[in-house]
Amino acid sequence: MTGLDELDRESAQPGAGQGAADPVKALLHRHRELCERAVDPLEIAAGLEAHGVTDRTATRFKHRDVFSLAEELYARIPRDGDTPRPSAATTAPGLRAGWVVLTLLPGVLGLASLAALRLTHGQSRVYAVAAGVLAIVLAMRAALRRGSPLGTTPATSTPPTRGTAAWTCWLIGYALLGDGLLRTALTGGPDSPPTGGPDGDWALAVAPALALTLAFAPGAWSARFFTVRARRKVVASRGLEDFADSVRPLLFGSVALFLCALAALSPLCATALDEHFVPHEVLTLGALLFLARLLALHGFTHAPKVILAATALAQTAALATVFAARLPGCGALAAPVETLATTWDPSGVATLTCGAAALTLLIHAARTLTRASAHAQPEAPPQGDPA
């Protein structure tokens, strides 16, 4: 608000000229680069909001809201020719066959890896699983970097940070190995490496990872559902509060769509693999990863990175306390984890950590992704550059 107060002081100076008598012109001068670069008034409105201009502030410029003020700023910039104003349909991320293939590829490779796991034995089974994991990781990386609805879209000027990749891998790895390791650690193990089934000293839970892999496509389409419709709400809204109120249900709806798809896939995977079905663990992890990606796509990378790191460290600490309790005089360290595993289940550690983290990100997303500035569209990258 300091910049706007400076405008008022400039307007009050005698002999300041026409710009001083016209506060909108003074505002245009301060944000000229934004106004010249904008492809439509909506981008100017988002930029003004990012600079702290609110609907209440817009009334000082004789406008009812920021959107109306942005339309005047857009109209005052001279432009070559009568370039038609882009509509929500043209600015929304388009569908291409490559996008569809990329979103489905991780799930297809996940099924292929499952088939290899069932058909191979001994050393060849280890090689098959390693090849399948590598193929899935490469497919997901390609989908996230080549413009799938969960990848870089026009709504983001830069690709999401890579700092979350290691923490994401840890969380998925814990879903595979963590519950089995915790269960056997509480009984004095492990005495052998993890097995590929529910039986054995250290069980390997494949169903949650497979369900998350198959849910990649529903997650991509849920993200697109939110991105496209939020952009349309920017066009239809006549104020920042009106926009926030209309986008918030879209956010909750997109999260619910993804979780419904994941909830349907999880029991199918558990049944096919003959594993114990733990819905709360995979749903909380899925919600956490989906919200982290959705925030990163819209430029909010710090909170997801911190929350994912905190969740992974909390899970690490839970395992560490169980092993540390074996040291002389340290038996009390494992009491909280033992109590949780006894009264609930070893999966309670992952459920509580991921659930708390997902709830935190959901609250953060409800505050940040309901801003018009979160949906501003920057300049398109040069033709031929990766999106």
C-alpha positions as CSV (number, residue, x, y, z in Angstrom):
1,M,0.0,0.0,0.0
2,T,3.0,2.3,0.3
3,G,3.3,2.7,-3.5
4,L,-0.4,3.8,-3.7
5,D,0.2,6.4,-0.9
6,E,3.1,7.7,-2.9
7,L,0.7,8.1,-5.9
8,D,-1.7,10.1,-3.7
9,R,1.2,12.4,-2.6
10,E,2.3,12.9,-6.2
11,S,-1.3,13.8,-7.2
12,A,-1.5,16.4,-4.5
13,Q,1.7,18.2,-5.6
14,P,0.9,21.5,-7.5
15,G,1.9,21.6,-11.1
16,A,2.4,17.9,-11.3
17,G,0.7,17.8,-14.7
18,Q,-2.0,15.7,-16.2
19,G,-0.6,12.4,-14.8
20,A,-1.0,13.8,-11.2
21,A,-4.6,14.6,-11.9
22,D,-5.2,11.2,-13.3
23,P,-4.3,8.5,-10.7
24,V,-5.0,5.7,-13.1
25,K,-2.3,7.2,-15.4
26,A,0.1,7.3,-12.6
27,L,-0.7,3.6,-11.8
28,L,-0.2,2.8,-15.4
29,H,3.2,4.4,-15.3
30,R,4.2,2.3,-12.3
31,H,3.0,-1.0,-13.9
32,R,3.6,-0.2,-17.5
33,E,5.7,-3.3,-18.2
34,L,3.0,-5.5,-16.8
35,C,0.3,-3.8,-18.8
36,E,2.3,-3.9,-22.1
37,R,3.2,-7.6,-21.6
38,A,-0.4,-8.7,-20.7
39,V,-2.4,-10.5,-23.3
40,D,-5.7,-9.6,-21.7
41,P,-7.0,-7.5,-18.7
42,L,-7.2,-10.7,-16.6
43,E,-3.4,-10.9,-16.5
44,I,-3.2,-7.3,-15.4
45,A,-5.7,-7.9,-12.6
46,A,-3.7,-10.9,-11.4
47,G,-0.5,-8.8,-11.5
48,L,-2.1,-6.0,-9.6
49,E,-3.3,-8.4,-7.0
50,A,0.2,-9.9,-6.7
51,H,1.4,-6.3,-6.0
52,G,-1.1,-5.9,-3.2
53,V,-3.9,-4.0,-5.0
54,T,-7.3,-5.1,-3.7
55,D,-10.9,-4.4,-4.6
56,R,-11.0,-1.8,-1.8
57,T,-7.8,-0.2,-3.2
58,A,-9.5,0.0,-6.7
59,T,-12.2,2.3,-5.3
60,R,-9.5,4.9,-4.8
61,F,-9.1,4.9,-8.6
62,K,-12.9,5.3,-9.2
63,H,-13.4,1.6,-10.0
64,R,-15.6,-1.0,-8.2
65,D,-13.0,-3.7,-8.3
66,V,-9.5,-4.7,-9.5
67,F,-10.9,-6.4,-12.6
68,S,-12.6,-3.1,-13.8
69,L,-9.4,-1.2,-13.1
70,A,-7.4,-3.7,-15.1
71,E,-9.7,-3.3,-18.1
72,E,-9.0,0.4,-18.1
73,L,-5.3,-0.1,-17.8
74,Y,-5.4,-2.6,-20.7
75,A,-7.4,-0.2,-22.8
76,R,-5.0,2.6,-22.3
77,I,-2.0,0.7,-23.7
78,P,-1.6,1.4,-27.4
79,R,-1.4,-1.8,-29.4
80,D,-0.7,-2.6,-33.0
81,G,-3.9,-3.7,-34.8
82,D,-7.0,-5.0,-33.2
83,T,-5.8,-8.2,-31.7
84,P,-8.7,-10.1,-30.4
85,R,-8.8,-10.7,-26.7
86,P,-8.1,-14.4,-25.8
87,S,-11.0,-16.3,-24.3
88,A,-10.8,-18.8,-21.5
89,A,-11.2,-21.6,-24.1
90,T,-8.1,-20.5,-26.0
91,T,-5.9,-19.8,-23.0
92,A,-6.7,-23.1,-21.3
93,P,-4.2,-25.9,-21.7
94,G,-5.1,-27.8,-24.9
95,L,-5.4,-31.5,-25.3
96,R,-2.9,-33.4,-27.4
97,A,-2.6,-37.1,-28.1
98,G,0.9,-37.0,-26.6
99,W,-0.4,-35.7,-23.3
100,V,-2.9,-38.5,-23.1
101,V,-0.3,-41.1,-23.9
102,L,2.1,-39.7,-21.3
103,T,-0.5,-39.7,-18.5
104,L,-1.4,-43.3,-19.2
105,L,2.2,-44.6,-19.7
106,P,3.1,-44.8,-16.0
107,G,0.1,-47.0,-15.3
108,V,0.7,-49.2,-18.3
109,L,4.3,-49.7,-17.2
110,G,3.1,-50.4,-13.7
111,L,0.9,-53.2,-14.9
112,A,3.7,-54.6,-17.1
113,S,6.1,-54.6,-14.1
114,L,3.5,-56.4,-12.0
115,A,3.3,-59.1,-14.7
116,A,7.1,-59.4,-14.8
117,L,7.0,-59.8,-11.0
118,R,4.6,-62.6,-11.2
119,L,6.2,-64.4,-14.2
120,T,9.8,-64.3,-13.1
121,H,11.8,-66.0,-10.3
122,G,15.1,-65.8,-8.6
123,Q,17.7,-63.4,-10.0
124,S,15.7,-62.6,-13.1
125,R,12.9,-61.4,-10.9
126,V,15.2,-58.8,-9.3
127,Y,16.3,-57.6,-12.7
128,A,12.7,-57.4,-13.9
129,V,11.6,-55.4,-10.9
130,A,14.5,-53.0,-11.2
131,A,13.8,-52.5,-14.9
132,G,10.2,-51.9,-14.2
133,V,10.9,-49.3,-11.5
134,L,13.3,-47.5,-13.8
135,A,10.8,-47.5,-16.7
136,I,8.1,-46.1,-14.4
137,V,10.3,-43.3,-13.0
138,L,11.4,-42.3,-16.5
139,A,7.8,-42.3,-17.8
140,M,6.7,-40.1,-14.9
141,R,9.6,-37.8,-15.4
142,A,8.7,-37.4,-19.1
143,A,5.1,-36.8,-18.3
144,L,6.0,-34.2,-15.6
145,R,8.5,-32.4,-17.9
146,R,6.7,-32.6,-21.3
147,G,3.5,-30.8,-20.6
148,S,1.0,-33.4,-19.3
149,P,-1.7,-31.8,-17.2
150,L,0.5,-32.5,-14.2
151,G,3.5,-31.1,-15.9
152,T,4.5,-27.5,-16.9
153,T,1.5,-25.7,-18.3
154,P,0.9,-22.2,-19.6
155,A,-0.2,-21.3,-16.0
156,T,3.4,-21.6,-14.9
157,S,6.3,-19.6,-16.2
158,T,9.0,-22.0,-14.9
159,P,9.1,-25.7,-14.2
160,P,8.4,-26.8,-10.6
161,T,11.4,-27.2,-8.4
162,R,13.2,-30.5,-8.4
163,G,13.9,-30.3,-4.7
164,T,10.8,-32.3,-3.9
165,A,11.8,-35.3,-6.0
166,A,14.0,-37.0,-3.3
167,W,11.3,-36.5,-0.6
168,T,8.6,-37.9,-2.9
169,C,10.7,-41.0,-3.7
170,W,11.3,-41.5,0.0
171,L,7.5,-41.3,0.8
172,I,6.7,-43.8,-2.0
173,G,9.6,-46.0,-0.8
174,Y,8.2,-45.9,2.7
175,A,4.8,-47.0,1.3
176,L,6.6,-50.0,-0.2
177,L,8.9,-51.0,2.7
178,G,8.1,-48.9,5.8
179,D,5.2,-50.7,7.3
180,G,6.8,-54.1,6.9
181,L,10.1,-52.8,8.4
182,L,8.3,-51.1,11.3
183,R,6.3,-54.3,12.0
184,T,9.3,-56.5,12.1
185,A,11.4,-54.0,14.0
186,L,8.9,-53.9,16.8
187,T,9.3,-57.7,17.2
188,G,13.1,-57.6,17.1
189,G,13.9,-58.0,13.4
190,P,14.5,-57.8,10.6
191,D,16.5,-61.0,10.1
192,S,16.2,-61.1,6.3
193,P,15.7,-58.8,3.3
194,P,12.2,-57.8,2.2
195,T,10.1,-60.4,0.4
196,G,7.9,-59.8,-2.5
197,G,4.7,-60.8,-0.7
198,P,2.7,-60.3,2.5
199,D,4.4,-63.3,4.2
200,G,7.9,-63.4,5.5
201,D,10.0,-61.5,8.0
202,W,9.8,-58.2,6.1
203,A,6.8,-57.9,3.8
204,L,7.0,-55.7,0.7
205,A,3.7,-53.8,0.1
206,V,3.4,-53.4,-3.7
207,A,-0.3,-52.5,-3.9
208,P,0.0,-48.9,-2.7
209,A,2.8,-48.0,-5.2
210,L,0.9,-49.7,-8.0
211,A,-2.3,-47.8,-7.1
212,L,-0.5,-44.5,-7.1
213,T,1.1,-45.3,-10.5
214,L,-2.3,-46.2,-12.0
215,A,-3.8,-43.0,-10.4
216,F,-1.3,-40.8,-12.3
217,A,-3.7,-40.4,-15.2
218,P,-6.7,-39.5,-12.9
219,G,-4.5,-37.0,-11.1
220,A,-3.5,-35.4,-14.3
221,W,-7.1,-35.0,-15.4
222,S,-8.1,-33.7,-12.0
223,A,-5.3,-31.1,-12.2
224,R,-6.5,-30.1,-15.7
225,F,-10.1,-29.9,-14.4
226,F,-9.0,-27.4,-11.8
227,T,-6.7,-25.3,-14.1
228,V,-9.2,-24.9,-16.9
229,R,-12.2,-24.1,-14.8
230,A,-10.4,-21.8,-12.6
231,R,-9.3,-19.8,-15.6
232,R,-12.9,-19.6,-16.8
233,K,-13.9,-18.3,-13.3
234,V,-11.4,-15.5,-13.8
235,V,-13.3,-14.4,-16.9
236,A,-16.7,-14.7,-15.2
237,S,-15.8,-13.1,-11.8
238,R,-16.2,-9.4,-11.1
239,G,-14.0,-9.2,-8.0
240,L,-11.2,-10.9,-6.2
241,E,-13.4,-12.1,-3.4
242,D,-16.0,-13.4,-5.9
243,F,-13.3,-15.2,-7.7
244,A,-11.9,-16.8,-4.5
245,D,-15.4,-18.0,-3.5
246,S,-16.0,-19.6,-6.9
247,V,-12.6,-21.3,-7.2
248,R,-12.5,-22.8,-3.7
249,P,-15.2,-25.5,-4.5
250,L,-13.3,-26.3,-7.7
251,L,-10.1,-26.9,-5.6
252,F,-11.9,-29.2,-3.2
253,G,-13.7,-30.9,-6.1
254,S,-10.5,-31.7,-8.0
255,V,-8.9,-33.2,-4.9
256,A,-12.1,-35.3,-4.3
257,L,-12.1,-36.5,-7.9
258,F,-8.5,-37.7,-7.6
259,L,-9.2,-39.4,-4.2
260,C,-12.3,-41.1,-5.5
261,A,-10.2,-42.6,-8.4
262,L,-7.5,-43.6,-6.0
263,A,-10.0,-45.2,-3.6
264,A,-11.4,-47.2,-6.5
265,L,-8.0,-48.4,-7.7
266,S,-6.5,-49.3,-4.3
267,P,-8.7,-52.3,-3.4
268,L,-8.4,-53.6,-7.0
269,C,-4.6,-53.6,-6.7
270,A,-4.6,-55.1,-3.2
271,T,-6.9,-57.9,-4.4
272,A,-4.9,-58.6,-7.5
273,L,-1.7,-58.8,-5.4
274,D,-3.3,-60.6,-2.5
275,E,-2.2,-58.0,0.0
276,H,-3.8,-56.4,3.0
277,F,-5.9,-53.4,1.9
278,V,-5.0,-50.2,3.9
279,P,-7.1,-47.5,2.4
280,H,-6.3,-44.6,4.8
281,E,-2.6,-44.9,4.2
282,V,-2.7,-44.7,0.4
283,L,-5.4,-42.1,0.3
284,T,-3.5,-39.7,2.6
285,L,-0.2,-40.2,0.7
286,G,-2.0,-39.7,-2.6
287,A,-3.7,-36.5,-1.3
288,L,-0.3,-35.2,-0.1
289,L,1.5,-35.8,-3.4
290,F,-1.4,-34.4,-5.5
291,L,-1.7,-31.2,-3.5
292,A,2.1,-30.7,-3.5
293,R,2.2,-31.1,-7.3
294,L,-0.8,-28.8,-7.8
295,L,0.8,-26.1,-5.7
296,A,4.1,-26.4,-7.5
297,L,2.4,-26.1,-10.9
298,H,1.1,-22.7,-10.0
299,G,4.4,-21.4,-8.7
300,F,4.1,-22.2,-5.0
301,T,7.1,-24.5,-4.6
302,H,8.4,-23.6,-1.1
303,A,5.5,-25.0,1.0
304,P,5.3,-28.4,-0.8
305,K,9.1,-28.9,-0.5
306,V,9.1,-28.1,3.3
307,I,6.0,-30.2,4.0
308,L,7.2,-33.2,2.0
309,A,10.6,-33.0,3.7
310,A,9.0,-32.7,7.2
311,T,6.8,-35.7,6.5
312,A,9.7,-37.9,5.3
313,L,11.8,-36.9,8.3
314,A,8.9,-37.7,10.7
315,Q,8.6,-41.2,9.2
316,T,12.4,-41.6,9.4
317,A,12.3,-40.5,13.1
318,A,9.6,-43.0,13.9
319,L,11.7,-45.9,12.5
320,A,14.8,-44.5,14.2
321,T,13.2,-44.5,17.6
322,V,12.3,-48.1,17.4
323,F,15.9,-49.1,16.6
324,A,17.4,-46.7,19.1
325,A,15.2,-48.2,21.8
326,R,17.4,-51.3,21.6
327,L,20.2,-49.4,23.2
328,P,20.7,-49.8,27.0
329,G,18.5,-47.4,28.9
330,C,16.6,-46.1,25.8
331,G,13.6,-48.4,25.8
332,A,11.2,-45.5,26.4
333,L,12.1,-43.9,23.0
334,A,9.9,-46.4,21.1
335,A,6.9,-46.1,23.4
336,P,4.9,-43.7,21.2
337,V,5.4,-45.7,18.1
338,E,4.7,-49.0,19.9
339,T,1.5,-47.6,21.3
340,L,0.3,-46.4,17.9
341,A,1.2,-49.7,16.3
342,T,-0.6,-51.7,19.0
343,T,-3.8,-49.7,19.2
344,W,-4.1,-49.1,15.5
345,D,-1.6,-50.6,13.1
346,P,2.0,-50.0,11.9
347,S,0.4,-48.1,8.9
348,G,-0.8,-45.5,11.4
349,V,2.6,-43.8,11.3
350,A,2.3,-43.1,7.5
351,T,-1.3,-42.3,7.9
352,L,-0.9,-39.7,10.6
353,T,2.2,-38.0,9.0
354,C,0.8,-37.9,5.5
355,G,-2.6,-37.0,6.7
356,A,-1.4,-34.0,8.7
357,A,0.8,-32.9,5.9
358,A,-2.0,-33.2,3.3
359,L,-4.3,-31.2,5.5
360,T,-1.7,-28.5,5.9
361,L,-1.2,-28.3,2.2
362,L,-4.9,-28.2,1.6
363,I,-5.3,-25.2,3.9
364,H,-2.4,-23.5,2.2
365,A,-3.9,-24.3,-1.3
366,A,-7.2,-22.9,-0.2
367,R,-5.5,-19.6,0.5
368,T,-3.1,-19.4,-2.4
369,L,-4.8,-21.1,-5.4
370,T,-7.9,-19.0,-4.9
371,R,-6.0,-15.9,-5.9
372,A,-6.3,-14.5,-9.4
373,S,-2.5,-14.1,-9.5
374,A,-2.1,-17.8,-9.1
375,H,-3.7,-18.3,-12.5
376,A,-2.0,-15.5,-14.4
377,Q,-0.7,-16.6,-17.8
378,P,2.9,-15.6,-18.6
379,E,4.3,-15.3,-22.1
380,A,4.4,-18.5,-24.0
381,P,7.8,-20.1,-24.5
382,P,9.5,-19.9,-27.9
383,Q,8.3,-22.4,-30.4
384,G,10.2,-25.6,-30.1
385,D,11.3,-25.1,-26.5
386,P,10.1,-27.6,-24.0
387,A,7.1,-26.3,-22.1
